[in-house]
């Protein structure tokens, strides 16, 4: 095949030779000598040479295809074998994209390299045939330009690969983050994702600048090898004409340089400099067990957001904690902002059920995001101490190990993706959840009615057809099945009725591990082992009885939820179905809430300084001042 390719390329050499030689002879022996017929004859010979060369070039394409297709077949066979043997996830991309890039690029390189070699050979032979001094003027700068370009090939290849790796890293980051923007916002991870994306953009910018700097040398090589000979021929023309070079030979030499050597060198530099580097990169990627280039940017670990790969309930970093310890924890959302959390010390032992209560906007969600690792503290630290190989109580067959999440955060806005119910519930597990275990979890969290209504574990889930409460039940069951030693519920039951909320919390407690709940109702605090009352710098921590004695805010919150005004009474809120439109009311939600609960003042509205909670039938309006305690709504 190579011999066939060379044979057809000889016709291109002949065409190049006659391009300058026929022009020189047409001038010297024809037009300048007064013999027009001879001049026209040489020009006709040059035209015939162009036709013959075009025919040879057409045959060259067939020879190149015969050379390239076997390479493609070998690459396809290698990629398929590797994908089957190693279960390589990147095999599809390599098969559909990288193999085709390698084939097309290799064919282009063969064409431009072959063209330069045979074109240069025809031009140099023609220069020597016209007058040897012409060769002395053209050959040295041509050789210098080609040599300079050859020296840049290896650095260019390395920088081209670094740029492609940086571009792939950025594309991968954006591909993971963009589908999960809602989850990122809900979990408060905007700053982290922005920082990781910014780092990858900066890495690609650095790689692009380095590649551009080396690309300048290609321009220099082209100027020396292809354009400097033209200048030298014109500058030395008087000397050449006095040393045996005819005017026709000088014009033929200029034709060789401008019509043959310069285009061929330009194609070689641009083709081999760009496509050659890309081919080297792709072949290294297709080769097995290829290490990353030494100057490639290191991967940055970010929480995945793709519904096919990411924990839908939040960030779950590796390493099972036995407790969460906060040491002088401080966090502010800006350098000039007041701290949301200021110098907080807290130790949560393993197995504790902790409830976090406080007025809206005090920093409860911020604290859970800090515990989950989604936010970095401004000061102090969050220490999650591991308990190696400690199983979650009630699940001895599923000990904690690096393949499982050690923390799971369930935000208020639960995430459900299109797929089967079993896929949604088992998203945080490395392998499918056995049906017996899945059904037991469904029963424990009170999700059986929803399971039956949807049609069982294999039923397809349409997230848009689910109510907010149904989505929360699915997310909570998913977190329950993850067996994470630390579960963080950030108002994750706000769309459930009180009975359903209690059932969910008690199920997590029975399962074992540490449970931290941002309480949507004060009844959650009454069930907890310990309560953290957040009230700015007057933060308190302890059991229910302790806090009733020393925390005025906690007393207010408990008293406000009691219909009798007795601090220790659990509010008598009518139970409503967890996933159906309520007949009574729940804690007030935004108007036209998808669950059908409108924020209107109902009968028997207790009040405190910050919240109004309706527990009478929705739609029964009360005038301001017509409350049980005789107070006004206070503008709420």
N, C-alpha and C positions, 0 to 999 in steps of 0.2 A: 504493500500500500504506500509506503514511504517512497519507493522507487517510482511508482506511478505518479505520485504527487510531484516529485522532482522533475520527471519527464515533461509533464504538462507545463510546469513552471518555466522551463527553458524557453517556451514560446514567449513568455512575458519578458524574459531577458533580451530576446531578439527584438521585441518591440521597443524596449528602452534603448537598446544600442542604436537602432535606426532613427529614433527620435532626434538625437543630436547629430549623428553622423550624416544622415541624409540631408539635414538642413545645412550643415557645413559644406557638403559637396555641391548642393544646389546653388549656394552663393559663390563658392570659389570657382567651380568648374562650369557653372551655368550662367547665372544672372550677371555676376561681376565680369565674366569673360565674354559677355555678349551672346551667349548661347542659351536662349530662352527654352528651347526644347529639352536641353540637358537638365536645366533647372527644374522644369516641370516633371521630367522623368523621375528625378530624385524625390521630389515631393510626392509623386504618385506611389513610389516605393514605400515611403513613410506611411501613407494612408493604408496601403495593403498590410503593412506591419501592424497597424492598429487593429485591423479586422482580424488578422491571425491571432494577435494577442488576446482579443476579446473572446475568441473561440477557445483558446487555451485556458483563460480564466474561468469560463463556464465549466470546462472539464475538471478544473481544480476543485470546484465545489463538490463534485461527486466523489473525488478522491478524499477530500477532507471528511465528508460524511462517513465514508468507509473506515476512516481512522478514528472518528469520534464516537460512533454508535457503540462499538465494543466497550469503550470506556464507560459509557452510560450504563450498559448492561451489567458490567462488573460492579459499579457503584450501587445499582438497584438491588442486585443480589446480596451485596454486603449489608446494605441497610435493612433489608427484609430479614436476613438471618440474625442480625444483631437485635432487631426489634423483637423477634420471636424468642430468641435465647435469653435476652436480658430484660424483657418486658419494658423496653425503652419507650417512654412517653413521647420523646421527641422524634420517633421514627416517622410519624406521618408528615411532620414538617420537613424532615430530611428527604423523604420520598417525593413529595409534591413540589417542593421549592428548591431545596439545596442541590439535589441531584440535577435538576434542570438548569440551575445557575451554573453548576460545574460544567455541564455539557456545552451550553451556549458560550460560556466564557472560554473554555478550552478551544472550541472551534474558532472563535474570534482571534485568540492568540496565535493559533497555527496560521491563520490567514495573514495577519499583519506581520508576523515574523518572517514567514515565507516570502511575502511581498517585498519586505525590506532587503532581505538577503539577495534575491534574484534581481531586484531593481538596482541595488547598489552595484552588484556585479556587472550588469549591463552598462551602467553609467561609467564606472571606472575603466572598463575595457574600452568604451568609446572615447573617453578622455585620452587614454594612452595612445589609441589609434590616431587621434587627431594631432596630438603633440604632447610628448612626455612632460614638458614644463607645466602644462595645465594640470596634470596629476599632482605635481608638487604643490600647487596653489590650493587645490580643493581637498586632497586626501587628509592632510594633517588636522585642519579644524574639524573635519567630519569625524575622524577617529577620536579627537578630544571630546567632542560632544557626546558620542556614543559611550565613551569610557566614563564620563561624568554621570551620565544617566545610569549606567550599570552599577556605579557605586551607591546610588540612592535607592536601589531596588529593595535591599534588605530592610533598611530603616523605614522605607515607605510601607512595606508589607506589615511590619510590626505595628506601625501607627494606624494603618488601615484596619487591622484586626482589633486594636484597642478601641477605635471609633465604632466599629460594628458591634462589639460587645457592649459598649456604653449605650448605644442606640437600642439594643435588644433589652438591656436592663431597664431603660426608661420606658420602653413600650410595655414590658411586663408589669412594671409598677403601675402605669396608668391603666392597663387592662384589668388589674386587680382592684384598683381604687375606684375607678369611674362607675362600675356597676353597683358598688356598695356605698355611694355617697350618702344615702339616707342613713345607713347604719353608722357610718363614720360620724355624721352630725349628731345622731341620737346618742352615741357613746361618748361624745366630746373628744374625739380623736383628731380634730381638724389640724391642730398644731403639729402633731406628730407626723401625720401623713404629708402635710405641707413641707415639713423639714426633710423627710425622706425623699420626696419627689424633687425638692430643690437640690438636694445633694446629688441626685442622679442627673439632673439637668446640668449642674456645674461640672460633673465628670464628663458628660458628653461634650460640653463646650471646650473643656481643656483638651480632650482628644481631638476635636475638630481644629483647634488652633495649632496644635502640634503637627497634625497632618497637613495643614495649609502651609506652615513654614517649610516643611520638606518639599511640598509641591512647587514652591518657588524655584527650586533647583532644576525641576523639569523644564521650566521656561528658559532658564539659563542654558541648559544643555541643548535645547532646540535652537536658541539664538547662535550658540557657538557652532554647532554642527550643520545647521541648515541655512542660516542667514549670513554668517560671517564669510563663507566662501564667495557669496555674491559680491560683497564689499571688496574682498581681496582681488577678485577677478577684474573689477572695474579700476581699483587702485593700481594694479600692476599691468594694466592693458598696454601703456606705452612701452614698458620693458618687454612684455611678451611679444608685441608686434615687431620689435627690433631683434628678437632672438628666434625667428623662424616660425612664429605662430601667425597664421593667416587670419584675416578678418572673419572669414567663414568659420574657422576653427574656434575663434573667440565667441562668436554668436552661438555655435553649437555647444560650447562649454556652459554658457549661461542657460541654455535650454535644458541641458542635463541637470543642472543644479535646481532651477526653478520649477521645472515640469516633472522631474523624477525624484531626485534625492530629497528635496525639502518636503514634498507630500509624504514620501515613504517614511522619512524620519519622524515627521509629525504623527503619523498613524502609529508608528512603533512606540513612541514615548507615551502618547495618550492611551493606546491600547494596552501595552505591557505595564505601564505605570499604574493604571487604575484596575483594569480587568485582571492583570496578573496578580496583583495583591489580593484581589477578591477571590481568585481561584485558589491561591495558597491558603487563605482563611477557610474557605468552604471545605477543601480537602482535609484540612486538619480537623474540622468539625465532624466530618464523616468518618475519620479514622477512629478506631476504638481506643478508649482510655487515654484521650488526649488531654493533657493538663491545660489550664487556662494560661494565656500569655502573662509574663511577669509584670507587665505594666497595665494589665486590665483592672478595671475598678472592682473592688470586692463587693459581693452582694450585701445588701442592707436588709436586715430582718424587719418586716412590717407585718401587721395583721392583715391576713387575706380577707377580701370582701366579696369575692365571687361566690354566689350561692352554691356553686358546685364544689367549692373547696374551703369555704370559710365557716368558722363558727358563727351562726346567725345571731347568737345572743351576745356576742361581744368578744373581747380579747381574752385569750386563755394562754398565758405564757407557761413554759415548761417548768417542772420542779414542784413537787407537792409540798405545800406549807403546812406545818403543824399549828401555826398561830400567825397572826398579823400583829406586828409591833410598830407603832408610830412613835417616832422620837423627835420631839421639837418640830413637828411637822408644820410647815408654813407654805401657803400657796396664794399667789395673786395672779390675775390674768394679764397684768401689764406692769412694767417697771414703776409707773407712777400710780398704780391702782392700790386701793386699800386691800389688805389681805382678806381673802374669803375665809381662810383657815389660818389661825395665828398661834404658833408655838403649842401645838396640840400633842400631848403624850397619851398613849393608849396602848394597852396590851390585851389582845383577844385570844384567850387560850383555845386550843384545839377542842372542838366539840361544843363550843358556846353558841347559843342562839342570842344574837344581839339585835336589838331594834334601835334605829336612829330616828329621833323625832325632833321637830322644831318648825318654826314658821317658814313659809315659802321664801325662797331666795337666800336662805341662811348658809347654804353650802353643803347640803346633804348629798346631792348628786355629785358634786365636785369631790367630796370625800370618798365616795365609792369608786369614782374614776381613778383617784390616786391609789386606792387599795388594789384596783385591778391592773394598775400599771399603764393606764391610758394617758395619764398626765404625769409630768415630772415635777416633783416638789420644787418650790422656790427656795425653801430651806428645810433642814432636817432630812429625815429619810423614812421610807417604808420598808420594813424588813419582813419578808415572808420566809419563815424558817421551815426547811423541808423535814418531813418525817419519812425517811426512805422505806419503801416497801410496806407502808402502813395501809391496810385496806380500809375502805369506807365501811362503817358498821352496816351489817345487813347484806353486804355484797362481798363475802370473803373470796369469791372466785375472780374478782376484778381488782387486784391490788393496784395501787397507784404506781405508775412507772412513766418514764419520759415520753412515751407515746400517747399519753392521755393528758387532757387539760388539768391543771391543778387549781385553776380559778376560772369561774364562769360568771360573767356579768349579764343579767337579764334587765335591759332597759325598759322604760315604760312603753315605748313603741315596739312591740314584738315584731319579729321578722319571720315571715313564712314564704317559702319559694315554691314555684310550680314543680310538682313532682308527686310521688306517692306519699301518703301519710307516714308510712314506715321510713321513707328516706328523710323526711323532715324530722321525725322523732329521733332517728339514729345519726343525725348529722355530725355530732361530736364524738362519735365512736369510730375507731379505726376499722372495724369490721361490722357487718350487719348485726343488728340486735336480734337475738333469738325471739321468736314470736311469743313464747311463754313469758319471758322476762318483759317484753314490751307490753303485753296485756296486763301484767301485774302492775307495771308503772301507771298505765292508763287508769286502772281501777283505783290505785292509791291516790291519784291526784283528781279523781272525780271527772275523768274525761270520757267515761264509757258511753254516755249518751251522744256525745259528738262523734265518737268512733262509729257507733251504729248508724247515725244519720248520714255520715259520709260514705259508708259502705265497707268498712273494715280497713286493715292496715295497708292493703294494696290499692285502695281507692286513690284516684288522682285528686289533688288538692288545687283548687282555684283560689289563690289568696284574696282576690277581689270579692269573692262571694262570702267570705268569712266576716263575722263581726269582730270588733276589737277584743271582746272577751274570749272568743274562740281562738284568735291568734295568740293571745296571752297564754291560754291553756296549752297550746301546742309548744310554745317556746319554753314554758315551765317544765313540761314533761321531757322535752329535749334536754334541758339542763339537768333534770333529775337522773336521766339515763346516762349522763356523762360520767357519773361517779366522781366528780371533782371534789376534793376535800374542802374547798371553800366556795360557797355559793353566795353571790351578791345580788339581791333583789332590789332594784331601784324603782320603787313604786310599780313593780311588775305585776301586781294584782289589782291595780286601780280600776279595771273594767270588770272585775268579778264582784259578786255579792259577798257580804260578810261571811256567810257560811262556807262558800267556796274558797274564799281567802284563807279561812281558818284551816280547812282541810288541806290545802296546799302547804301551808307552813308546817302543820303537824306531820305531813308526809316527809318533808325535808328533814325535820328533826329526827323522826324514826329512822330514816336512812342513815343518819350519822354525818359526821363532818361538821364544819363550821358554817353557820347560817347568819348572814348579815342582811337585815331587812330595813329599807327606808320605808317607814310606816306610812301607809295611806290613811289608816284609821288607828285611833289610839288603842283599839282592842288588840292590835298586833303587839304593842308594847306590853300589854298585860299578860300576853302569852310568853314573852321573851324571858331568858335567864337574866340578862343585863340590858340596860337601856342607856343610850347616849343621848342626852338632851343638848342640842346645839342652840346656843343663844348668844352668839358672838363670843366675847371673852368670858361669859358666865356659863361656859359649858360644864355640864355635870354628868357623872357616870356612876351607875350603881344599879341596885335592884329597885323594884317598884316601891316598896315600903320606904327605903332610904330616900328616894327622890321625892316622895310625897312630903317628907319632912323638910328637906333642904332646898328644893327647887320650886320657886313660885310659878315659873312657866309650866313645869310639868303638872302642878296642881291645877292650873288654869285649863290646860289641855284635857286632862282627865275629867274635870268638872264640866267642861263644855260639852263633852260627849255623853254625859249622864243625864237622862231625862228627869231624874229626881233631884239632881244637884248634888248627890252623894258622890264623893270623889272616887270611891272604889267600885262603883256600879258599872257594869258593862252596858253600853248603849243598847237599848231595845229597838234595833233597826229591823224592820220586816225583811225577811229573807226573800231574795228574788233570784230567778234562775241565772246561772252563771253566764249562759251564752244566748239567752233569749231576751226579747224586749221586756223590760221590767214593767210590772203593773204599779208598784209603788215607786219610791225614789231612791237614788243613791246619793253619795256625795256629789255636789254640783259639778257638772262638766260643761265644756263649751256648748254654746247654742248649736242645735241641729247636730248633735253628736251622733255618730253612726249607730250607737246603741239605743238611741231614742230618749236619752235623759237630757232635759233642758234645764239650764241654770235659772230656775225661777224660785221665788220664795213660796214655800208651802206652809201648811199648818204646823204649828209646834216647832218653830225655828229657834234652837238655842243659838247663842252667839258667843264668840270670844273676841279678843282684840284684833284677830287677824283673819279668821275664817268664818264663813257661814255654811252650815251643813244642813241640807234638807233631809228629813226623814218622814215626811208626810206625803200624801199622794201628789204627784206632779200636776200642776195646773190650778191648784187651789191657792189663789193669790191672797196675800195678807198685806194690809196697808202698813206703812212705816209707823212704828210705835205700837203695833198690835202684836207684840211678841209675848211669850210666856213670862219673861222676866220684866216686861214693861219697857224694855229699852228700845232704842231706834236701831235701824239697820246700819247706821253710820256710813251711808253712801255706798254700801256694798250690794 
